[in-house]
Amino acid sequence: MFKAEIIFPPDYPNNPPKLKFVSPIWHPNIYPDGTVCISILHPPGVDKMNEMESADERWRPILSIEAVFISVISMLSSPNLSSPANMDAAVQFHKDPHGYKKKVRAIVEKSLESL
């Protein structure tokens, strides 16, 4: 279990919330400061700097917080290595899967101890 905070902008639901883990976490799609980087949390519309990501993958006001959590849970088990937020975690996930799993397991155990 990991503690996280979700911050809703004043213009929610027109713009996405921000999701940040406050518990330490090691994952290719989570910045070292705990900020989650997934398409569903990116502002609506097309990003001309990232043509690999369609507008349908980004935030839309019709999406629910439940959809955000489902996306995060999916991301935790299936990282997107083509767009890492934590390059060190992505490299370890790719080159040393055993070491990656060992490090994640240790972080999870420490997180459970702090409950």
N, C-alpha and C positions, 0 to 999 in steps of 0.2 A: 504494500500500500504506500502511495506517495501523496504528500500534501501538495495541493495546487491552489492557485487563485485565478479567478476569472474576473476580468474587469470589463464592464460594459461602457462603451462610449456614450456621450450624451445623445448622439443621433442614432442609437440602436433602435430598431433593427436595420436601419439603412446601411450601417457599417458594422463589421464584425467585432465581437469581443476579442480581448487578448487573453491568452491562456499561458500561465507560467507555473512551472513546478517550483515549489519552495523547498521541497526535499531534494537532496542531491540525486541526480539521475544521469545515466550514461547512455546516450542514444544518438544515432547519426542525424536525426531530424529534430533534435532539441539543442538549442544553443547552450554553451557552458553556463550561462546565467539562468537557465531553466525555461527560457521562452520557447514555446512550441512553434515550429515552422511547418505548417501544412497548408495546402491550397485553400481549404475551406475557410481558413482564417485570414486569407489575403483579401484586401478590399475588392469590391465588385468591379466588373469590367474587364477589359483586356489590358494586359501588361506588355507593352511593346518591347520591353527588355527581356521578357520571358515568353517567347512564342510557343514553347512546349506546353504551356499551361493555358487551357481554354477558359473562357469566361464562365462556362458551366461548372468548372471545378472550383471556382472561387466563391466567396461569400455572396449570397443572395438573401434579401430580406425574408423570403419564405422559409429559410432554413431555421431549424430549432436548435436549442442548446443540446437536446438529445442527439441530433445529427452530428454536432461538434464532438460530443463525447464518444460516439460510435466511431467517428473518423480517427480520433486520438487512440482509442483502444486498438483499432486496426493498424494504425501506424506503429504502435509499440511492438506489435508482433511481426510486422512486415515493413521494415524501413525502406524509404525511397533513397537509394544510393546515388541516383542521378542528380539529386539536388540536396546535398548534405548541409546541415547547419553546423554540425560538429565534425570537422574533417578528421580529427584524431579518432573519434568513435567510428566513423565510416571506414577509415583505413583498417582499423583493428577488426571490425565486423567482416570486412572482405578478406584480409590477409591472415587473420588469426581468430577464426570463429570460436575455437575452444577458449582462448584467452578472453575474448569478448564476453562469452557466456559466463565465465568464471568471475569476471569483474562485475557484471550485472547482478549475478547471484549474490555477491558480497554486499553490493549496494542495497539490494532488496532486503537481505537479512538485517542490515543495519537500520533500514527504514522501519522494519517490523519491530525492532528492539525499542525504537523511540516512541512507539504508540502508547 
